[in-house]
Amino acid sequence: MVRKLIFSLLVPVALLAQQPKPHAASATQAMYNAEVNSTQKKFDYIRANGAKAQPDQTPTIIHERELNAWLTSGDVQFPEGVKRLQLQGEPGIIHATATVDFDQVTGGRYSGNPLMSLFRGTHEVMATAHAQASGHQGQVHIDSVEVDGVPVPRMALQYFADKYITSKHPNLGIDSTFTLPYKIDTAVVGSGQVAITQK
């Protein structure tokens, strides 16, 4: 569970990030750098295209391997408490794995609810969500979340989302709807990629 609830990390947070810094060269590093640079160029293009009165409607395809390389570049500013994030796509579905410091997410504020003990300390989190975007609106439904391989009960997940996420970001929660930036009209999640169209 992350502040932007997976899908908005895929587009808006990514688009607001800084340019990656150059890394030392090697064959493997060169391939990694090429993936990072390719992703950043696509984000820069989306931003520039969105500034046009009539954006080019040719879809921009961002591949999973590019995005994940970019996410590990060290120059991506994640939401508070998120230390690492990797994404995997299949048609209409995003799987996200992240290292999350829940003490930072919650600011150390806990209730007496025993279910909330799941959300203390640093843990490996895996979330699965249905995601779609059309008409300049993104929609995400969180299907399931696991913390260190343990499924989080729906009631606990709803409580956590309401208390620590929706309270700060009213349009975000287990079911989220948000406006896409840069005249993004559609974002279609496919196998290992997302196709973004602007208009």
C-alpha angles and dihedrals in degrees: 000000000000133000096260092041099238104284097062088052087058094059122006100034090044092051092053096053126110126254112276118251120243117264132209113279127250131134093266093038091050090055090047092048090049090055092048092047092046091054093047091049090053092050090048090050092050090051093048093043090051090056091062121098088232111022121209105261095208106124117252109220117209113191122216094237091053094048094047092049089051091049090056095045092102093235099084115106107220125196113276111286097020110114102172136008134188126176134205124187138204126168107308094344134095124197114198129188120190144162106236130189100207092188088066093044093052096035087234091293112136135171125222090253107123091214088067091068085085088068101058128102127359119319144163109255128195120190132181121200140173108232135183139156131199137146090027090298127112121209127193131181116190107221100182144346129201126194112203088341094307115120112238112231111246092238092054092046092050091048092049093047093048095046102040108021113024091042088062098031110031095192093054129077140101085318111035136181121184140164115255119230131231095034091293104170102177137011114188118194112213137165104311095341148061124221115211122197125189132198 
